[in-house]
């Protein structure tokens, strides 16, 4: 996965690539557990300190691991599994599922949605098992033009990276249709209905 170490800023580094595989940025994770934010997309400060030209990257434009998924799905009809972060993506890969990308946040952006719809027959959302992840799953799922499913968690653990390989495989075998998930998850349905009312009130 081309993960490196930046000893100057004391961060593990993750390459950010577009769908063509071109390196467009770097994200760094603090490995001392003393610096905030823990994850940071490098900008002017980090690049110039390392002796590189100033550069800005929008992580909302990136599907991490997308450059490897895209060519393998070009002639195949398969879903794409969508998780939030680097660790979750790598853990799902370890479980044997190459068709996984990370959106590097708790909601799919418009640019990311366009890329996903271009590649996949279905979108399987597996965002974090917390309030932000649930909200992101609802709001993202409402916007897709492709069929959406949601991957359930077996318990209260928050991320796919918290699960064993066998648990990941089992969770992905029980993926739920987006509407069925809403009906089975009252807090998610509340978010969905509130968003629908807001759209109605502004004239949609």
C-alpha positions as CSV (number, residue, x, y, z in Angstrom):
1,X,0.0,0.0,0.0
2,X,3.1,2.3,-0.2
3,X,2.8,3.3,3.4
4,X,5.9,5.2,4.7
5,X,7.3,7.0,7.6
6,X,7.9,10.8,7.8
7,X,10.4,11.2,10.7
8,X,10.4,15.0,10.3
9,X,6.7,15.3,11.2
10,X,6.6,12.0,13.1
11,X,3.8,10.6,11.0
12,X,3.0,7.5,9.1
13,X,2.4,8.5,5.5
14,X,-0.4,7.3,3.2
15,X,-0.2,8.1,-0.5
16,X,-3.3,9.8,-2.0
17,X,-3.8,8.8,-5.7
18,X,-6.5,9.6,-8.2
19,X,-8.2,6.8,-10.3
20,X,-5.3,6.9,-12.8
21,X,-2.8,6.1,-10.0
22,X,-1.2,9.6,-10.1
23,X,0.1,10.7,-6.7
24,X,-1.8,13.9,-5.9
25,X,-1.1,14.2,-2.1
26,X,0.0,12.6,1.1
27,X,-1.9,12.0,4.4
28,X,0.0,11.6,7.6
29,X,-1.0,9.9,10.8
30,X,0.8,11.0,14.0
31,X,2.5,8.0,15.5
32,X,3.5,9.7,18.8
33,X,-0.2,10.1,20.0
34,X,0.7,13.6,21.0
35,X,-0.2,15.7,18.0
36,X,-3.6,16.8,16.7
37,X,-5.1,16.2,14.3
38,X,-4.1,12.6,14.3
39,X,-4.6,12.4,10.6
40,X,-3.6,15.4,8.4
41,X,-3.6,15.8,4.6
42,X,-0.2,17.5,3.9
43,X,-0.3,21.1,2.7
44,X,2.0,24.0,2.3
45,X,3.6,23.6,5.8
46,X,4.6,20.0,5.6
47,X,5.7,20.0,1.9
48,X,7.9,23.1,2.2
49,X,9.5,21.8,5.4
50,X,10.4,18.6,3.5
51,X,11.9,20.7,0.7
52,X,9.1,20.2,-1.8
53,X,6.9,22.8,-3.6
54,X,3.7,23.9,-1.9
55,X,0.8,21.7,-2.8
56,X,-2.9,21.4,-1.8
57,X,-5.0,18.2,-2.0
58,X,-8.7,17.9,-1.4
59,X,-9.3,14.5,0.2
60,X,-13.0,14.7,-0.7
61,X,-11.8,14.1,-4.3
62,X,-10.0,10.9,-3.5
63,X,-11.1,7.3,-3.3
64,X,-8.3,5.6,-1.5
65,X,-7.4,2.3,-3.1
66,X,-9.6,3.3,-6.0
67,X,-6.7,3.3,-8.5
68,X,-6.4,-0.5,-7.8
69,X,-10.1,-1.2,-7.8
70,X,-11.0,0.7,-11.0
71,X,-9.0,-1.4,-13.5
72,X,-10.2,-4.7,-12.0
73,X,-13.8,-3.6,-12.2
74,X,-13.6,-2.2,-15.7
75,X,-14.9,-5.4,-17.3
76,X,-16.7,-6.8,-14.2
77,X,-20.1,-6.2,-12.7
78,X,-19.4,-6.0,-8.9
79,X,-20.3,-3.8,-6.0
80,X,-17.8,-1.5,-4.2
81,X,-17.4,-1.6,-0.5
82,X,-17.1,1.9,1.0
83,X,-15.4,2.4,4.3
84,X,-14.1,5.6,6.1
85,X,-10.4,5.2,6.7
86,X,-7.1,3.6,5.8
87,X,-7.1,1.0,8.5
88,X,-10.7,-0.2,7.7
89,X,-9.8,-0.4,4.0
90,X,-6.7,-2.5,4.7
91,X,-8.5,-4.8,7.1
92,X,-11.2,-5.5,4.5
93,X,-8.5,-6.2,1.9
94,X,-6.9,-8.6,4.3
95,X,-10.2,-10.4,4.5
96,X,-10.0,-11.1,0.8
97,X,-12.1,-8.3,-0.7
98,X,-10.2,-6.3,-3.3
99,X,-13.2,-4.1,-4.2
100,X,-13.0,-1.7,-1.2
101,X,-12.2,2.0,-1.1
102,X,-12.0,4.6,1.7
103,X,-13.6,8.0,1.4
104,X,-11.4,9.4,4.2
105,X,-14.4,10.9,6.1
106,X,-17.8,10.0,7.4
107,X,-19.8,11.0,4.3
108,X,-19.4,10.4,0.5
109,X,-18.7,13.7,-1.4
110,X,-20.3,14.6,-4.7
111,X,-17.0,13.9,-6.5
112,X,-16.6,10.6,-4.8
113,X,-20.2,9.6,-5.6
114,X,-19.6,10.3,-9.3
115,X,-16.5,8.1,-9.3
116,X,-18.3,5.3,-7.5
117,X,-21.3,5.3,-9.8
118,X,-18.9,5.2,-12.7
119,X,-17.2,2.0,-11.4
120,X,-19.8,-0.1,-9.6
121,X,-23.1,-1.9,-10.1
122,X,-23.9,-1.4,-6.4
123,X,-22.5,0.6,-3.5
124,X,-22.1,-1.2,-0.2
125,X,-21.7,1.4,2.6
126,X,-19.7,0.3,5.7
127,X,-19.0,3.5,7.5
128,X,-18.2,3.7,11.2
129,X,-20.7,2.3,13.7
130,X,-21.3,5.6,15.5
131,X,-23.5,8.6,15.2
132,X,-21.4,10.4,12.5
133,X,-21.1,7.2,10.5
134,X,-24.8,6.5,10.7
135,X,-25.7,10.0,9.5
136,X,-23.1,9.7,6.8
137,X,-24.6,6.4,5.6
138,X,-28.1,7.8,5.5
139,X,-27.2,11.1,3.7
140,X,-24.8,9.4,1.3
141,X,-27.2,6.6,0.5
142,X,-30.0,9.0,-0.3
143,X,-27.9,10.7,-3.1
144,X,-26.7,7.7,-5.0
145,X,-28.1,6.9,-8.4
146,X,-26.9,3.3,-8.1
147,X,-28.4,0.7,-5.8
148,X,-27.1,1.0,-2.2
149,X,-26.7,-1.6,0.5
150,X,-25.4,-1.2,4.1
151,X,-23.1,-3.7,5.8
152,X,-24.3,-4.4,9.4
153,X,-22.0,-4.6,12.4
154,X,-22.2,-7.7,14.6
155,X,-22.1,-5.6,17.8
156,X,-21.1,-2.2,19.2
157,X,-17.6,-2.2,17.7
158,X,-17.0,1.0,15.7
159,X,-14.9,0.1,12.7
160,X,-14.3,-2.8,10.3
161,X,-10.7,-2.7,11.5
162,X,-12.0,-3.8,15.0
163,X,-13.3,-7.1,13.6
164,X,-11.6,-10.3,12.9
165,X,-11.2,-11.5,9.3
166,X,-13.9,-14.1,9.8
167,X,-16.3,-11.5,11.2
168,X,-15.7,-9.2,8.2
169,X,-16.5,-12.0,5.9
170,X,-19.7,-12.8,7.8
171,X,-20.8,-9.2,7.9
172,X,-20.3,-8.8,4.1
173,X,-22.4,-12.0,3.6
174,X,-25.3,-10.3,5.4
175,X,-25.4,-6.9,3.6
176,X,-28.8,-5.2,3.7
177,X,-30.7,-3.2,1.1
178,X,-30.6,0.5,2.0
179,X,-34.4,0.7,2.6
180,X,-34.5,-2.5,4.7
181,X,-31.6,-1.1,6.8
182,X,-33.6,2.1,7.4
183,X,-36.6,0.2,8.5
184,X,-34.5,-2.0,10.8
185,X,-32.6,1.0,12.3
186,X,-35.0,3.6,13.8
187,X,-32.2,6.3,14.4
188,X,-31.2,6.0,10.8
189,X,-34.9,6.4,9.7
190,X,-35.2,9.5,11.9
191,X,-32.2,11.1,10.0
192,X,-33.7,10.0,6.7
193,X,-37.1,11.5,7.4
194,X,-35.7,14.7,8.7
195,X,-33.6,15.1,5.5
196,X,-36.7,14.4,3.4
197,X,-38.7,17.1,5.3
198,X,-35.9,19.6,4.8
199,X,-35.8,18.9,1.1
200,X,-39.6,19.4,0.9
201,X,-39.5,22.6,2.9
202,X,-37.0,24.2,0.5
203,X,-39.0,23.3,-2.6
204,X,-37.5,20.0,-3.8
